[in-house]
Amino acid sequence: MKVSYIKSANLYKDIESIKTKGEVCFFGRSNVGKSSLINSLFGKVAFTSKKPGKTVSLNFYQYEKCTITDSPGYGFAGKSSQMSIDWEALVSQYLENREGLKMCYLLIDSRRNIMEIDIEMMLFFEEFSVPYTVIYTKIDKLSDSEKETLAQNGQKVLKTVKLNNLVIPEKGFIQTSSDKRIGISKLLGEIKEILLS
């Protein structure tokens, strides 16, 4: 799956020139492992940083005539209030106006489960009627019993709010590890199917 970098944008007007026949976007809390997962899926294309909250722009990558997007991480305490305002403005414009957006992947650190701020992000997707699903990251850090508890707790949390656009796979949310490459092939196959359908 050959993927190449297109551009980064921190203003929506810089996005409008990027034409696509289909697009998926990755979201998640700062330091959830978003860029690492993208690199595991598509090769070393995404910017990574040891400083949480470093990605403050939408980064676009091309796959055939489709687009893969890495969004700014949310929820990092070190971000200024202005940066948070800028993040919300950029992402809301993107979700509201981006034609061809087929799926948003919300990454959840499996060691922390779904947090209140993740629910807020889901409600953000709901506001703009965008289809989305959950991807668990760093699953190799959990024991088998912890993985079972993770799935159960996730379902309990999701039952507390009304989510119309959440896509729940028949076998549950995909669990991944960038380091051990767990779930990478499965997720990659799903992305290809979504983009090229």
C-alpha positions, -999 to +999 in steps of 0.1 A: +000+000+000+020+030-013+013+061+007+030+095+002+029+128+021+008+156+006+008+185+030+001+198+065-026+224+072-036+243+103-062+264+085-092+249+067-087+271+036-054+252+031-073+219+029-098+228+002-072+223-026-068+186-016-091+166-038-100+131-029-123+102-039-123+089-004-108+097+030-102+083+064-090+103+094-073+092+126-082+110+159-071+104+195-058+119+227-023+132+226+003+104+230-023+077+222+000+064+195-017+078+164+013+086+143+030+053+153-001+034+142-002+052+109+035+044+103+028+007+111+000+007+086+016+026+057+053+028+063+072+057+080+051+085+066+037+102+097+055+127+120+062+113+155+073+132+186+082+123+221+065+155+232+027+150+236+006+175+217+033+182+191+010+177+161-010+208+158-021+205+122-039+181+100-014+160+080-026+146+047-012+115+029-022+101-006-031+065-013-040+061-050-067+088-055-077+086-018-065+104+013-054+094+048-054+121+074-036+124+108-054+149+131-040+169+160-041+151+193-065+164+219-065+166+257-029+174+264-027+196+295+004+215+282-016+230+253-025+267+256-062+277+257-056+294+223-042+262+208-073+243+221-096+269+204-076+267+172-078+228+173-116+229+178-121+254+149-099+234+125-115+201+133-151+213+133-146+229+099-129+197+086-157+174+099-185+197+087-172+204+052-148+177+041-163+159+011-153+123+007-147+116+044-158+080+048-146+070+083-130+085+114-109+062+135-109+072+172-079+057+189-081+047+225-051+038+247-061+003+259-044+009+293-068+038+300-100+027+283-126+052+270-123+085+290-148+114+293-128+134+267-131+106+242-169+106+247-168+143+240-149+136+208-176+110+198-203+136+204-183+159+182-186+133+154-223+130+161-228+167+158-216+165+122-231+131+114-197+116+106-193+078+107-166+067+132-153+036+150-129+029+179-094+014+176-076+003+207-039+009+207-010-006+228-029-038+233+003-057+239+006-040+273-024-059+286-029-095+298-056-117+284-079-110+313-073-073+310-083-075+273-116-091+283-122-064+309-113-037+284-140-049+259-166-052+287-159-018+301-159-002+267-194-015+260-206-003+293-193+032+287-208+034+252-243+024+265-243+056+287-247+079+257-267+079+225-243+074+195-261+071+161-230+072+139-207+048+158-198+018+137-193-013+159-177-043+140-194-076+145-164-090+163-159-059+184-135-030+181-101-037+165-072-041+190-038-030+178-002-028+188+023-008+166+053-024+183+041-060+179+020-054+148-011-069+164-042-061+144-023-041+117-032-064+087-068-065+098-071-028+101-053-022+069-077-045+050-106-026+064-092+008+054-086-004+019-121-017+016-136+015+029-115+038+007-119+018-025-155+008-022 
